[in-house]
Every structure is written in C-alpha cells, then in structure tokens.
Amino acid sequence: MAGHSKWANIKHRKAAQDAKRGKIFTKLIRELTVAARHGGGEPNDNPRLRAAIDKALANNMTKDTIQRAVDRGAGNSEGDDMEEVVYEGYGPEGVAVMVEAMTDNRNRTVSEVRHAFNKQGGNLGTTGSVAFMFHRQGRLTLPEGATEEAAMEATLEAEPEEIETLEDGRLEVVTSPDSFGAVKDALVEAGLEPTASDVGLYPDNYARIEDVELGQRIIKLVDRLEDLDDVQNVYTNADFADAIMDELQD
C-alpha cells in the first residue's frame, strides 16, 4: 500500500482520551482479561496479550493493575463471562465501519450499536457486509530519521510483512498480529523505538473524505460508538483530509 499515515484517521481522538481515562482503563482491562483467558497469561506465548499489555502501558496503566487483569483472565475468575462480538455497518455516504465489542448481553449491545448508527445517518449491516475490506495487522510507526535499511536489518529475523513510507517521510512497519511483539522488540533493541504501535483492523483501501461537514458526521458516528460501554474499538476506511483534521484540533 502507498504511504498515507493511518494514525490520524484511526486514532483521531488522542486528546479526548485523556479526559476519558476511566473508560479507557475499563476497556483495556477487559481486553487484557479476555486475551489472557483465551491465550494464557504469558505474553511471550500470547501475541494478543502482548499487544494488550503494550497498549495498557502506553496509556500509563500501572504494572500491578495490568497483572491483576491478566491473572483474572488466566484463572478464569468468576465474572469473566464476556463474549466478543463484531458488528459491521455503513456510516454517512457508505463509509465502511467495523465495531469490536465485548458484552455479557448481546441484545443490549446490538441495540445500542444500531441506535448509534441510526442517529448519525448510518446503518448496521449484516455479517460479512464490510469485513472483507479489512485485515488485522500490527503497525509500528518509526521515529523521524529512521531509514528503511536500518528497519529491515533490525527486523529481518522477526519477519515483518512490509515497510511503508508515509506521506510525511516516516516509516511504518506492517506485521501480522502474531509477529507484532517480536518485531517491536527487535526495533527497540536496534534503537528504533516506535512512536506509535497497535494491532487492529486496517482497510485494504481508503475512502478519501474532503468535505468537512461529511467528515464531522463520520467522526460523530465513531465517537458515539466509542462512547458505548461495551465497545472496545471502532475502525473505518475513511481517510480524512487535512482540513478535517485541523477542525478536530480546534
């Protein structure tokens, strides 16, 4: 894929996240617990758990809090009755949206997700309606000045899928979810610690959004979905123009 920075589009609410730290921690703890329950409590043997721990640390969660969540999941403690569900839908003008949730009540969650779509001019789709447009990947953005040669040398044994050059000249390393931890470790060891990293759903192709009003409508839908207690992550194939991103910063 050609190099357009995905971080501004998919993680457009970085500033707002701090104001919602409590809700963020709840979602992170939920992901840690479920990841440990499904794959075990050892991050070296559980790529999903490793990614969840990295994300929790990046959000300043204490190691003790992380360990308690992992222990709870690995021990299958009482109350760990959450199940994972994925919803697919369309935002304004047919923009594709994927919603990952964890819930103990599917009926409640699907009702809330459908209501969010309807209120913001979108609609909840059927299974498979947009999922084919997305693939789960790890992505690690390297600091300014990092060269492709250095990145390739550092990660050769960890086997990344691709190294992309973004529009601003920085490099982004693309990995499979299983290779994410090994690639990140290799980069850090080589002195190329990523400035941003995550494992998530990324679209094969992006829909360029130039109209500010349309962009704001899409962002309101994403915000409304992310505000739901059961929703963990929201992904879209919208590629917002700089003018829209500037509006967000105001």
C-alpha positions in Angstrom: 0.0 0.0 0.0 1.1 3.5 -0.7 2.2 5.5 2.3 -0.7 7.5 3.8 -0.5 7.9 7.6 -3.2 5.8 9.2 -2.7 7.1 12.7 -4.5 10.4 12.3 -7.5 8.7 10.8 -8.0 5.7 13.0 -6.8 7.2 16.3 -8.2 10.7 15.9 -9.3 11.1 19.5 -5.9 11.0 21.3 -6.5 14.3 23.1 -10.0 13.3 24.2 -8.8 10.0 25.5 -7.1 11.6 28.5 -10.4 13.1 29.6 -12.0 9.7 29.5 -9.1 7.8 31.2 -11.5 5.9 33.4 -13.4 4.5 30.4 -10.2 3.7 28.6 -8.9 1.8 31.5 -12.1 -0.2 31.7 -11.7 -1.2 28.1 -8.0 -2.0 28.4 -8.6 -4.2 31.5 -11.4 -6.0 29.6 -9.1 -6.7 26.7 -6.3 -7.9 29.0 -8.6 -10.3 30.8 -10.1 -11.8 27.7 -6.7 -12.1 25.9 -5.3 -13.9 28.9 -8.4 -16.2 29.2 -8.1 -17.2 25.5 -4.4 -17.5 25.1 -2.9 -17.8 28.6 -1.2 -15.4 30.9 2.3 -15.5 29.4 2.7 -12.6 27.0 5.7 -14.2 25.2 3.4 -17.1 24.2 0.3 -15.0 23.6 0.7 -12.3 20.9 -2.7 -10.8 21.6 -1.9 -10.4 25.3 1.5 -8.9 24.5 -0.2 -6.2 22.3 -2.8 -5.5 25.0 -0.1 -5.1 27.6 1.9 -2.7 25.4 -1.3 -0.7 24.8 -2.0 -0.5 28.5 1.5 0.6 29.3 1.3 3.3 26.6 -1.8 4.6 28.4 0.1 4.8 31.7 -1.7 1.8 33.3 0.4 0.5 36.3 2.0 -2.9 36.0 0.1 -4.0 39.1 -3.2 -3.2 37.5 -2.2 -5.0 34.3 -1.1 -8.1 36.2 -4.3 -8.3 38.2 -6.3 -8.2 34.9 -4.0 -10.9 33.4 -4.3 -13.1 36.5 -8.0 -12.7 36.5 -8.3 -13.9 32.9 -5.7 -16.7 33.1 -7.5 -18.0 36.2 -11.0 -17.8 34.6 -12.2 -16.0 37.6 -15.9 -15.6 38.3 -17.5 -12.7 36.4 -15.4 -13.3 33.3 -18.5 -14.0 31.2 -17.8 -11.5 28.5 -18.0 -12.6 24.9 -16.5 -10.9 21.9 -18.8 -9.7 19.1 -18.0 -7.8 15.9 -20.5 -5.5 14.2 -20.3 -4.2 10.6 -22.0 -1.2 9.2 -22.0 1.8 7.0 -21.6 5.4 8.0 -22.7 8.5 6.1 -22.2 8.2 2.3 -21.4 4.5 2.7 -18.2 4.7 4.6 -17.3 1.2 6.0 -17.3 0.8 9.8 -16.2 -2.2 11.9 -17.1 -2.3 15.6 -15.4 -4.6 18.1 -17.3 -5.1 21.4 -17.2 -7.3 24.5 -20.5 -7.9 26.2 -22.4 -10.0 28.6 -25.7 -9.2 26.9 -25.7 -9.4 23.1 -29.3 -8.0 22.8 -28.4 -4.8 24.8 -25.2 -4.3 22.8 -26.6 -4.7 19.3 -29.5 -2.4 20.2 -27.1 0.3 21.4 -24.8 -0.1 18.3 -27.8 0.0 15.9 -29.1 3.1 17.6 -25.7 4.8 17.3 -25.6 4.1 13.6 -29.2 5.3 13.0 -28.7 8.5 15.0 -25.7 9.5 12.9 -27.0 8.7 9.4 -25.6 5.2 9.1 -26.9 1.7 9.3 -25.9 -1.5 10.9 -25.1 -4.1 8.2 -25.1 -7.9 8.1 -22.2 -10.2 8.9 -19.7 -10.0 6.0 -21.0 -6.8 4.6 -17.8 -4.9 5.1 -15.4 -7.3 6.9 -13.9 -8.3 3.6 -12.5 -4.8 3.3 -10.4 -5.1 6.5 -7.5 -7.2 7.7 -6.0 -7.5 11.2 -2.4 -6.2 11.2 0.2 -4.8 13.6 1.6 -1.4 12.6 4.5 0.4 14.1 5.5 3.9 13.2 9.2 4.7 13.4 10.7 7.9 14.6 11.9 10.6 12.1 15.2 9.8 10.6 14.9 6.0 10.7 16.0 4.5 7.4 14.4 1.6 5.6 17.7 -0.2 5.6 18.0 0.1 9.4 14.4 -1.1 9.9 14.9 -4.1 7.5 18.2 -5.1 9.2 16.6 -4.8 12.7 13.5 -6.8 11.9 14.8 -9.4 9.4 14.5 -12.4 11.7 11.2 -11.2 13.1 9.8 -11.2 9.5 7.6 -8.1 9.1 5.2 -8.1 6.2 6.1 -4.8 4.8 7.8 -1.4 5.4 5.9 1.6 4.1 6.9 5.2 3.7 4.3 7.6 4.9 3.4 10.9 3.4 5.4 12.8 6.0 8.5 10.7 5.3 8.4 8.5 8.3 8.4 4.7 8.0 5.6 2.3 9.2 6.4 -1.4 9.7 3.5 -3.7 9.0 3.3 -7.1 10.7 1.0 -10.0 11.3 -0.7 -10.0 14.7 1.5 -12.9 15.8 4.7 -11.2 14.8 3.9 -7.9 16.4 5.7 -8.4 19.6 8.9 -9.9 18.1 9.1 -7.0 15.6 8.6 -4.4 18.2 11.3 -6.0 20.4 13.7 -6.1 17.5 13.1 -2.4 16.7 13.5 -1.3 20.3 16.7 -3.3 20.6 18.1 -1.6 17.5 17.3 1.8 18.9 14.3 2.4 16.7 11.6 2.5 19.3 8.2 3.1 17.6 6.5 6.4 18.2 3.1 4.6 17.8 2.2 1.0 17.6 -1.0 -1.1 17.7 -2.7 -4.2 16.4 -6.1 -3.5 14.8 -8.3 -3.8 11.7 -7.0 -1.9 8.7 -8.8 -1.4 5.4 -7.2 -2.5 2.1 -8.4 0.7 0.5 -9.4 4.1 2.0 -12.3 6.4 1.0 -10.9 9.9 0.8 -13.1 12.4 2.7 -12.6 16.0 1.6 -15.9 17.6 2.7 -15.6 19.0 6.2 -19.3 18.5 7.1 -19.3 14.9 5.9 -16.1 14.2 7.8 -17.6 15.6 11.0 -20.6 13.4 10.6 -18.5 10.3 10.3 -16.4 11.3 13.3 -19.5 11.9 15.3 -20.6 8.3 14.5 -17.2 6.9 15.5 -17.3 9.0 18.7 -20.8 7.8 19.6 -19.9 4.2 19.0 -16.7 4.5 21.1 -18.6 6.0 23.9 -20.7 2.9 24.3 -19.6 0.9 27.4 -19.5 -2.4 25.5 -17.5 -1.2 22.5 -13.7 -1.8 22.5 -12.6 -0.5 19.1 -14.1 1.2 16.1 -12.4 1.2 12.7 -13.3 2.9 9.4 -12.0 3.2 5.9 -12.4 7.0 6.0 -9.3 8.9 5.0 -9.8 12.4 6.4 -8.3 15.4 4.5 -6.0 17.7 6.5 -8.8 20.4 6.7 -11.0 18.0 8.6 -8.1 17.0 11.0 -7.5 20.7 11.6 -11.1 21.2 12.6 -10.7 18.4 15.2 -7.8 20.2 16.8 -9.8 23.5 17.2 
